[in-house]
């Protein structure tokens, strides 16, 4: 099947054969009538192309229909359109001549051409003949302005014999089809890439990671004829395959871990869906099951927890907990589900039909509501915001999953909406499928579904029906895009009229047929088919490239390999590999990278909205990075990470200056370079001095091998040495001329050596006295000031939970507290630190306080606690200084008040800063832990592992030291680091050389 060419000549010939029938049984009669009335055929061409869109049944603008004989005869609101006695005086021709019809679009007139007007005029002059029982159906055949039901993309797959022309090894049928097109256009293919280039390309394509020097060397030594195929099979069996190819699918289904909008709440357990996709690829899940599980994993026979997790695809869209109009918002959510389903599986933009018939594809408005009814049966309508727009665990019969199911078998009717307006409902629409495949349009049955409607199951079965060719074409096109850099259809999410036509339609169909062939229905064999082809293995270099580009500048016929820049995740992973720090642990919750204060500056909650994961977690692959919609990792954004609010079929690839600046200055790269250089220098030379020549050459070669998987050449070694000498001289000069001598502050050297000024130290791993039931009688102060916290009342005691990982005192929101002995502070310059976790509902609750209303110390007291959902309060003078995380894990909260101002920090991140200290506080009233003074309420709910009070404002370095000590002691986290000693000239020189190598095209591009 050759590409369809949209030409009036082709269209005119088609319209002389048939003028679009409402019923197939009329086809033969219509052919005869069309032949008898050539003026009608010519006029019908014009009516279909320029008029019927606005003048037909269901959309009769001005009351005029031009799609049927009766409509033409009846005229419109302005009277008769035709004057058969004086055809030249017809109202229709007058409006055409005045350029009123077709109406202007975006202010631009759209007059008929002379030929089009002549066709209409000739038809009128002939008496406006119109065959009986014929209606013009704009969706039946393809015209030059829209696709019909005969559009190539939804026709059945047609097997075709492989071409016999030989330009390359044709043991792979892909090459037969590709070579034929090359020959047709007079193109000769490039030779095969070198072995090193080929293995690097293959390794990145199948795993997303760079090839190792050891693997490259082994491949170069392997002289067996199937050496390359052995590498293919090795990489296809690697668990890294799923991590690489899951990323492409996650783009398509708009994956993110958060809800978007202002609050951007986390979608709990969205990561389970990500892990499901990775696992599905690794275990080679058949295409049919891959589709069905994501749409109806809860409804399929043998449904289990895994198939339920797969339905998380439908939950991944944005979610607004406070829409302006909840009634209207349910239709926006419905639109999201329709859009992702048909973009992902059919490469169509069906959501266009929410308001009107699709302008370019044969999708009437009612079709949108028929397929939308499949999702209408779920929890679309407004409900508790705690469910984040999904079903309850009771409906799912599972916990800790982000999944979808119906709310039951009986659901409200779904109405077609006039112009998509929820406040203008029309008729009720029954669930169904797109009418562009009439033979598969069957009613949905609910017989086999005791708890759900079965609508999504039927929709999924329609998508995987072998007679529905489009999903298979779309899917194999995505595979081709991933391996070759562009699809056989270069608009991967649009196979409709406005999309690209296939460059190799026969090959696309042959691959799509293989997707459903045989007992081995997995997808890995298609990966293998593609990467073992000669087309895939071609070099990016061509001896006659200048001539070939004149014929095919965009390489649409695959005459050479496609040079590609690594995507954002591959760059981040490659940086970790090159510096020897990649952690290949799979699965589980995503890590949060360390971000600069500039990156979080625009967040409404700043530090509390982003708490970086421990450094060890951040060394995992980029696919496991927490995907926040409101705060995307700047490194990934710079290298074209997509917008996660909409399906992305193919990422943009830019080459802009900020990318080079990022690779020179990004904090992640700096940390990786420093730790790597320290390790490598220690291996070859454990002294802070220039290396001996032999050791220097050894380390240069080590760097090249680690970063580029090859040894350095003699010229490269000499250039590297010159670079090292240059940086050493520059660094030494800077250090010698610097007037800023490094300063250090006294830091605690052991876990018990706190900074000076400590007046209260309550630590849950020591000094806790309980009764036999674990109720806390006393929490001994470890500061030496004997401000012990006690509770004589048995019923008011918290519970000691001496857990192995995080010992803590438990508070349940009931009247439980501890009284602190003595006055803690003489002045209100202080630092209060707590290790705590919050599991309480919205409301006030305090960690430590000296509030006392009876003694007049209400508004002037000093306390640290929470209000509302999790708003941090550092006394009434600062009632909103940040947000405490909602993850029910221990966090280190630090509040500082001093002469230079006040600060609140969480896990090392500054939530809020003030240039002025707090208003003066009254400090002589009694202190308590776990409640608000003597108020008789505001009890803590959660755990408290430590409470420390210092009688002065700690310095930045002291704050970091205390935070790190508590993090180590109570399984918390503290991202702020102690001031690092200045880097030596030798260290800086090697770091610079490493960063230079990481900025080379050889590192960032794949040939």
N, C-alpha and C positions, 0 to 999 in steps of 0.2 A: 504494500500500500504506500504510494508516494504521498508526500504532503499535499493537503488540499490547498489550492490557490484561490484566494478570494478575488475573482475577476467577474465583471459583468457578463462577459461572454459565456463563462461556465454557468453563471446563474440564469442567464437568459435561456440557454439550452435546457436547463433543468425545468424551468417554468413552462416551456413548451411541451414538456412531457406530462407534468402534473401541476395543478395549481393548489395543492394542499387540500386534502379531504378531511372531513370530520370522521368518516368511517372508512376502513380499508376496503370494504366491499364495493365502494364507489370508484375505486382507482381506475378500472378499465374504462368505465363510462366517462370519467373525467378526461382521460387521455383523448378519447374521441371528440368530446365537446371542445376541448382546448384546441385540437387540430382544426375543428370547424370554425372556431372563433378566434383567430390569431390576435384580433384587436383586444380581446378579453385577456389573453395570456400576457400581452405586453402591458396592458393597464394594470393587471393584477400584480405584476412585478413592481410597479410604482406604488400601488396601494399598500402592498406588504411592506415595502421598504420605507415609505414616507408617511403613511396615513393610518394604517390599521392599529398601530400601537396605541393611539389615542381615540380611535373610533371603532370600537368593537364591543362585543358583549361583555358586560361587567365594567367597561371603561369607555362609555360612549360620551366623549366630550361634546358639549353642546347638544346632547340628545341625538347625535348623528352616528349611525353605524355604517361602516364601509366594508364590513366583512361578510355580508350576506345579501342576497337579492332583496329580501323583504326590508332589510335595513336601508338599502339604497333607495328603494321605492318610497319608504316612509318619510324620508327627509329628517330634519332635526328641529331644534327649537326655533330656528330662524326660517323654517319653511323648507321647500324643496331644494336639494343640492344641485339637481340637474334640470335643465330645460331641454326636453327632447325635441321640441319643435324648433327651437333656436339654440342648438348646442353651444354655439360660440358665446351665447349670453348667459350660460349657466353660472349660478352663484359660486360653484366650486372653482370654475376657471377664473372668475373675477378675483376671488381671494388668493388664488395661486399667483395671478398676475400682479396683485398688489403686495405680494410677499407677506401676506397675513398668514398663509398656510403653506408649508408647515410653519408654526409660530417661531419667532426668534428664540435662540437659546443663548443664555448669558449675554444678552444684548446684541448678538450677532444674527443677522438674517440668514435663513437657510432656504433660499429659493430653489425650485425645481430646475434641473437643467433643461436645455431646449429639447433634447430627446425625450426626457420624461414628460414634459408638457405636451409634446406632440403625441405621445402614446395615449395620454388621457384624452386629448382632444379627438384623436381618431376613434377611440372607443365610443365617445359620446356621439360622434357623427354617425357611427354605425348603429345607433339606437341603444347604446349601453347594454349589449347582450350579456347575459349572466346564466350559466348552466344551472339547470334545476338542481335543488338539494345540495348545492356546493356552498361551503363557507370557507372563507380564507382563515386558516389557522396559522398565526405567526410562529407557532412552536413546531410545526411539522417539518419544514425543510430549512436548510441553511440559506440565508441570503447574504448580501454583501454588508449587512449591518448587524446581523445577529445569527446565532447558531440555532439550528433546529434539532429535531429528534434524530436526524440523520448525521449529526456531527460526528467526526471520526472518533472522539475520545470515548463515547459510550457504545460504540458498535462492538459486537462480539469479537473475541480474540480469534484471529485467523492464522492457523499454522501455514507456513510457506517454506518451500525447500530452500536450503542454503545456497547462495550463489556459488558458482564454481570458479570464478576468477581468483587467481593466486598472486598476491603481492607479498604475502608473508606466510608463516606456518599456520595452516588452517585446521589444525586438529581441534581448535576451539571455534565454534560456530560464530562467535562474536566477530572474529576477524574476517570471515567471509562477507558479512554485511558491511563492515567498515571499509574493507578493501574495495568493494564494489563502488561505494560512493567516492572513494579517493580516485579510482580509475575514471569514473564518470566526469570528474572535475579536473583531470590531468594532474593529479598530485601524487608524488612519491613519498612514502612514509620515512620518517627518521629512523636511524638504526636503533638497536636496543641500547638502553642505558648501560653504563658500566655496572659491574656487580655491586660496588659500594653504593652507588646512587640508587640502584634498584632495591637493595635491602633496606636502606634508610627510608626510601619512599614506602615500601611495604610495611615496615615496622611502625611508622607513624600512622599509616592508614588503618592498620588493624588494631593497634594498641594505643595510639596517641602518645607514645613515648619514643625517645630517641633510641637508635640502635646502640648497643654497647660495643666497645672496641673488641671484646672477646668474641662476640657473635659475628662481627664483621670479619675478623681474621679467620674464624672457622669457616665461614662461607667462602672466602677467597681461596681457601685451601681445598675445599670440597670439589673434586673433579667428577663426581657422579653425574650422569645425565639428568637425573631428577633432583639435583641439589636445590634448585629454586623451589620446586613443588614441596620438598621436605620443609623448607622454611615457611612456606605458606601454611602447611598443616600444623606446624609447631605453633605458629602465632594464632591460628584459628582456635586452637585448643587452650590458649591462654585465658585466664580470667580477666586479663586486661582488655580483651575484645569487648566484653560487655560494658566496661567503663568507658571505652572510647565511643562506641556506637550508641549507647544510651544517651549520650549528650546530644546527638543529632535529634533523637526522638523527643527529648525533653524540651528542646527549642520548639518543636512542632506543636507540642501540647501546652505551651506557655507555663512551664514548670517554675514555681517559686515556693519558698517556705513561708511566705507571709501573705497577708490579705490585700495589701495596698491601701490607698487612701491615707488620710492623715495619721490614724493610729497604727496602721500597718501591723495588725496583730499577727502573731505567729499562727500558722496552721499546724496544730499539733500532729505529729506523726506523718506529715507529708513525705518525709524522707523514706518511709516504708514503700511508697510508690516508686520513688527513684530506685531503691534497691530491687524492687520487683522487676523493673525494666532491665536493669543490669543482669539479673539472674535469668530473665526470660531469654535474653540474647545468648548468654553463656550456655544455657542448656538447650539452645536451638529450638525454642518453642515454635511450632508451626504457625504460619501466617494466619490461618483461620482462627486459631485459638488466641493468638495475639490480639486480634481485632475483637473477638467476642468477649473475652475476659474484661477488656477495658470498658466496653459499653454495657455489658450485662453479666459480669462475673458473679453477681448475686443470684442470677436467674438461670444460669446454665445448669444442666444435669451434673451432679457431682460437685456443686459449688462448695468451696472451702475458704479458709481464711485468706489464702494467697489470691484466689480469684476475686474475693471481696476487696482486697487491697488494690487490685488492678483497676477497680472502678474509681479509684482516687483521681484518675484523669479528669473526671467530670467536676471534681471539687477544686481543681488547681487555679481556677480563675480568680480575679479580684473579688473582694467581698466588702460591701459597705455596711457597717453596723448602724449607721444613722442616715439612710437615704432621705432626700427631701420629700419624696412621695413613695412610701413603701408599696403602694398598689402598683405604681408604674415600675418600680425597681424589679419586681418579680419578672417582668417581661424583658428587662435588660439582662437578668441572669439567664433567662431562657435563651435569649439571643446568643449569649456567650457559649452556651452548651451546643447549640446548633452550629455555631460558627466553628468551634474547635473540632467537632465531629466531622463535618464535611470538608473543612480545610485539610485535616490530618489524613482522612481515609479516602477522600474523593477529589481533593484538589479543586474544590469549587467554593465560591463565595455565596452560599445559599442565603445568608442573612440579608442580602440585598432585597430579598422578596418579602421581608417583614412588612414593608409599607406598600409595595406595588409589585406587579409582575416584573421578574428580572429583565433588565433592559437588553441583555446580551445573550443569555442562555435560556433554554426552554424550561423555565421554572416559574410557573404561575404562582401568584401570591398564596393561593390555598395550599400549595405544596409545602410552603414554609411551615404553616400551622399543622399540617398533617405530620410532618416529622418532628415538630416541636412538641406535639402531644406525647411523644415517647418520654420526654423529660418532664412534662407537666405533671406526670403522676408522682414525681418525687417531691421533696420538701422545698419547693420553689417559693411558696407563699411565706409572708412574714411569720417569724417564730422567735423564740428566745435567742437573744444575741449570743448567749453562751455556746450555742451549737454552731456558730460561724456559718450559718446557711446550709447546714447538712442535717442528716437524720440523727436521731438520738441513738445511744448505744443499745437501748432496748429494741429499736427497730432493726438495727444491724445484727443484734445477737452477738456482738463482739465489742471489745473495748480496745482502746489504744490503737485505733485505725482511723485514717481519713478516707472515708468510702461513701458510697451512694446506694440507695435503694428506694423503692416506692414507699409512699406512706400507707399503702394498702391497695386493695382491689377496686374500691369505689373512690373515684377522684372527681373533682368538679369538671364541668364541661370547659373545653377551650374554645373560645370564639375567634373567628377571623376578625382582625381589627382594621377598621377603616383608616388607611394611611398609617397603620401601625400605632394608632392612638388608643391606649388602654381605656379611655373614657368614651370610645365610640365603637362598641362591639357590634359585630354583625352575626352571621349564622354560626351555629356550632359546627366544628370541624372534627371529623373522626380521625383517629390515628392512621397513618399510612406511610408510604414511601414516595420518592420523587416519581412523577408521571413520565419522565423522559425514557423510562423502560417499561412500556405498557404491559409486556408479557409477564413481568414480575410483580405487577401491582395487584396483590391479593389482600383480602381483609385480614386483620390481625385476630388471632384467637387467644382467649384467656383460659382455656380449659385446663391446661397443664401447669398452671401457676396458682397455687393455693394462697400465697401471701402477697403476690405482686400482680401487676397488670400484664406482664409479659411483653409489653410494647417494645422495650429496648432489646429484648431477645429477638423479636421479629425483625427489628431494624438491623441488628447485627447480622442476622442470617441473610438478609437481603444484601448487605455489604459483601459478604463472603461467598455469595452464590456464584458459581463459575460463569453463569451467564451475565453477571455484572462485571464487566471487564475493567472498569475504570479504577476501582481500588487497587487491583493488582498492577495496573500500569503506573499508578501514582507511587506505589511502594517500591517497585524495582527502579523507578526513576530516582527515588531518593537514594537508593544504594549506589546507583551509577554516579550521582552527584558527589557522594561522599568519597568515591574512589578516583573520579576523573576531574573533579573540580567544577563541573557543570553538568546539568542533566541532559539526557536526550531530548527532554522538553525543558527548556531553560527558564520556565516559570513554574517551579515545582509545586506551588500552592494554587496554581490557576491553569487548569486544563480546559477552561472554557474558551469562549470566542475571543476574548481580549488577551488570552495568554499566548505563549509561543507555540508554534507548530513543531512536531517532532522532527529532528534532523534525520532519524533512522527509524521510521515507524515500524518496518518489518522486524527490526532487531528488538524494539521495545516490546512488540507482541510476543516474540519468541521467548524473551526473558520472562515476561508475565506468565506465559504458559508453563514455563519450568517451575514457577513459584507454586503451582498447584499440582505438579505431576508426581506420580509414584508414591511408594510407601514412605520414603524419606522426604517428608514435606517441610523440613526445616529450611532455614534461610542461609545457613553457612555455605551450602553448596553454591548459592548464587554469588556470595563473596568470592568463593574459590574460582568460579567461572570467570568473574571479571578480572581478578588480579593475575590470573594465569594467561590472560589473552596477550597477544602481541601488541594490541592497541594500548594496553595498560603499561607494557614494559618499554615503550619507546622512550628514547632520550628527549630531553627538553631542547637539545641542540640539533640543528638541521643545517646541512652544508648549503642548501639552497633556500634558506628561510626567507630571504628577501623576495624571491620569486613566488614562493608559496603564499606569502602574506598578501600578495596582490590578488590571489584567488580566494583565500580564506583567512582573513586577518584574525578572526576570532576563534580559529581552530575548531569550527563546528563539525568538521569531518574527521578530527582526531589524527592529523598527520604528524603530530609530535606530542611528547609528554607535556603536561601543564605544570609550569613552575608555580608553586603556591607558598604564600607566607603561612606560618603556623597560626592556628587560631589561639584565642586568648588562653584557654585552659592548657593547651599543649605547650605554650610558652612558659606558663607558670610551672607546669610539671617538669619541663626540660630544665628550667633553672634549678629546681631541686635535685634533679638527677646530676646535672653538671657539677653541682657543689657537694654531691655525695650525701644528700640529706633527705631523699624521698622516703616516706613511710608508706608501704603498700598495704596497710590494713584496709579491709573492705567493710562497707556497710555502716549502719548506725547513724545517729544524729549528726548533722553537719557541724563543722567547726566554724567559728567566727574569726576572721583574720584581724590582726592588729591594724587599726586605721589611725591616721593622723588626726589631730584635733581639727584641722581644716576640713577634713572629709565629713566630720560629724557636726560641723558648725551650724548647718541649716536645719538640723532636726529639732522638732519642737521639744523633745525630751532629752536630746543630746546623749550624755554619758549613760543614762539608764536605759536608753534604747539600744545600746550596743556595748556589750561586754565581751571583750576578746577572749578566745579560748587559750588554754595553756600553749606555750610554744611547741611542745611535742605534738599536739593535735594539729597545729597549723602546717605540719610537714606532710600531711596526707594529700592525695591527689585533688586537683581542683574540683572535680565533680562532686566531692564531698563537702565543698564549701557551702555554708548556709547562704541561701539565695534570698536576700531581702529586696523587696521591691522599692523601698524608700532609700536604701543605702547599698548601692552596688560597689563592690571592691573596685577602687579607681584603677588598679592595674588591669583588671579584666575589661573595664569600660574603655580604657584607652585602646585596647586591641579588639574593639568591636563586639563586645558581649551584647546580645540582643535585648530589646525591650521585652520583658516577660509578661506584659499585659495582653499581648496578642500572639497568635501562632506565628512562628518564624520558619519558613521553609528553607531559606538560604540566607546566611549572614552576609552583611556588607563586609567588604575588605578594603580598608583604607590604608594609605601610606602617608602619614602626617608627622610633623615635627614632634608633637608631644610624645610619640612612641619612643623616639630616641632619647628624649629627655627623661622619660620614665625609666628606661633601662639604664640610664646613667645615675639617677638620683632616687629611685624608689626605695623606701625604708626596708622593704623585704630583701631587695637585692643587696643593700648595704650589709644587713645582718648575715645573709648567706655568704657573701664574699669574705667578711671578717672571720666568721667561724671556720670557713673552709681553708683560708690562708693560714690561720693559726695552726690548724691540724696538719696541713701539708708542710709548713715550715718546721714544725716539731718533728716530722718524720725524717726530713733530710738534714736538718741543722737546728739544733736546740739552743741557739744563741741569738741575741738581738744585735746582729751585725751582718754586713753583706756576705752572701754565701760564697764559698770557694767556686771557682769556675765550673768544676765538674758537677757539684751539687746544684748550681744554678741551671746548668743545661738539663740535668735530670728533672728538676722541678718544672722547667718550661715544657719539656716533653710530657710530663705528667698532666699539666694543665691542658695541653692540646688533646691528649688522649681522653681525658675526662669530659671535656667540653665538645670536641669535634669527632671523637671516636677514631682518631688517627694520630700518627706521630707528626711532629713538626718537621718541616724541611729545613735544610741548612740556612736558606735565606730567612725563613721565619724565625729561626733561633736568633740570628743576628739582629733582626728587627726588634724582637722581644727584648734582647739585651739592651739595645739602645733606648727602648722605652723605659725599662727599669732604671737605667742610669739617669735619664731625664727626670723621672718622677722623684727619685731619691734626692737629686740636687734641689729640685723645687721644694720638696717637703722639708729638707734640712734647713733651707734658707727661711722658710716660713716659721719653723720652730725656733730658730735662732733669733729672728727678729720680732717674735711675739712678745708683747708686754703683758699679756694676760697669763700669768703663771697659774697653773692649775691649783685649785684649792680643794681641800677635803675637810669634811667635818667628822668629828668623832662618831663612829658607828658602833652599835653593839656587836660584839664578836661571838656571843653565844646566845642560845635561845632564852636564857634567863637574864641577860645583860641588856635591859631596856634603857632607852635614853633617860636622862635625868628628868625629874619632875613628876614621876609616876606616883600617884596618890591612891589609885585603886586598880587592882588587877584581879579580876574574877575569871578564872580559867577552868573550863569544864573537865579538863583531864587531871586536875589535882585540887585538893582542898575541899572536896565535896563530901559532906556528911549526910547520910540518909538513914531512914529506918529500914526495917525488913521488907517493906513494900516499895522501896526506891523513892520514897518521898523525901525531899531535900529539907533537912533541918537547918543546915548552915552551909554557906558557900564562902570559904575562907579567903580573905584578901591576901594576895601574894606580894603586895607592894612593900610590906613591912610597916605600914601605917595602921594595921589592924582595923580597917573599915569593913569588918566582916558583915556579910548579908545573911540575915536569919529570918525564920518564920516559925514561931512557936505553935501557931494554930495548925493542927493536922490537916484540916480540910482546905486550907489556903496554900498548901505547899505545892510547888511544881515537882515534876518527876525527873529524876536523873536518868538519862539514856546514854549509857556508856557504850556507844557503838564502836566497832573496831575502827571505822574510818573517820567519823566525826562525832566525838562525844559532845553532848549538849544537854541543857535543861529544857524540858518540854513544858509548854504552856498551851492550854486548850481554849483560851478565850473566856474562861470562867474566873471567878474571884480568886486568883492565885498571884502572890507577889512575895518579894523579899525586902525586908527593911535593912537599910545600910547604916552601920554604926558611925556616928560622928559627922562633923562637917567636912565635906570633901574639898571645897575650894574657898579661898579667901578673896579671890578676884575672878572676874569673868573672862580673863584671858586663859584659854584652856584648849585641850584637844580631847575629844571623846571618841573612842573607837569601839565598835561592836562587831562580832561575828555572829550573824543571825540569818535565819530564813523565815519567810512569812508565808503562812498558809491561811490567813484569816480572810473573812469577807470584807466588803467595803465598810469603812468606819474608822474611828480613831483607836489607836493602840500604841503603847509606848514601850521603849526598851529601858530607859533610865530617866528619872525626873525628880525635881524637888518642888513640884507644884503643890500649893497648899492654900485653898480658897479660904479656909477658916481663919488663917493668919494673914490674909490680904496679899498673898503671893500667887496670884492667878496669872495676870498678864505680864508679870516681871520674872517669872520662874525660868529655869533653864532645863530643857529636856531634849531628848532625841527619840523620835518615833515616826509613825505614819498616820496619814489621814486619807479618807476617800478610798479609792482602789489601792494605790500604793504610793501616794505622794509623801515624800520625805519632809519632816518638820524638824528644824533645828531651833526650837523655842517658838513662841508666838511672834517674835521679832522677825522670823524667817519661815513662814508657814508653808512655803512651797519652794523647795530647793532642789527638786529632782524627782525621779521615779525609781522605786525599788523593783527589781525584777520579779516576774511572776512564775519563775520556774521551780519554786519550792526547794532550792538548794542553798547551801550556806554562801553568804556574801559578806564582804568586809566593808562596813560603812564607817566613814571617818568624817568627823566634823571639827573644824579648826576655827578658833576665834582669837584674833590678836590685834596688835596695834595697826598692822598693815591691811587689815580687813578680815573677811571670813571666807571659808571655803567648805564645800561638801564634796566628798569623793566617794566613789563606789568602785571597789576592786581596782583601784589605781587610776581610774578615769575621773577627771574633774566634772562633776555635774553642774556646779554653779560656783561662781566667784563674786565676791563683793569687795569694792575698794574701801568700804567703811566697815568697822567692826559692828557687832550687834549692839543694839541699844543696851544701856547698863542693865544688868541682871541682879536680882536679889538672891543671895546664895545661903542664907542662914537657916532656911527651913529644911526639914528632914528629907533624905533621899531614899528612893525606893527603886527596885528593879522589877519590871514586868507590868507596871501600871502607871497611871498618871497621878503621882503623889497620893493625896488623900481623897481624891474625887470619887472613889468607889466605883470605878469603871475604867474604860479604855484599856482593858487587859490585853496583853500580848497573846497572839495565837501563832504558834510555830516553835522554833527552837532558838535558843541563845547559847552559843558556845563560849563567848568571851565578852567581857565588858572592861575596858581600860579607860582611865581618866588621868590626864596629865595636867598639872597646874600652870601650863604655859602653852603657847602655840609652837608646835614642833616645826622645824625647818623642813624644806622639801626632801632633803636627803633622809632626815629622821622619819618622816612620814613613810617614805619608801621602805626604809629598814623595818619599821614596825609592821607595815603591811605584809612584807615578805615573810617575816617571822610568823605572823599569824596564819598566812596562807600555807606555809609548810606544816604548821602544827595542826591545823583544823581542816585540811583538804579544801581550802578556799583558793582564791586566785588573786594575784596582785600584779598587774601588767607594768606598772611604772618600775623602771630599773634604777639601780644605784648609778651615780655618775661613773661612766667608764673612764679608765685611765687613758690619756692621749695615746693615739696609735703612733708607733715608731715610723721613721722614714722607710725602713725595710718593709714593714707590714703594708704601708700605704702603697708602695711601689707594686707589690705583688697583687694587692687588691685591684689596683688600676689595670694591671695586665689582664687579670681575670675578667673584669668588666668589659674591657676592650673585646676579648674573645666572645663574650656573651652578646655583644652588639654586632657581630659580623653577620653578613648575609648567609654565610655557610651554616651558622647556628639557627637563624630565624626562618630560613626558606628551605623548601624541599624541591629538588629538581625531579 
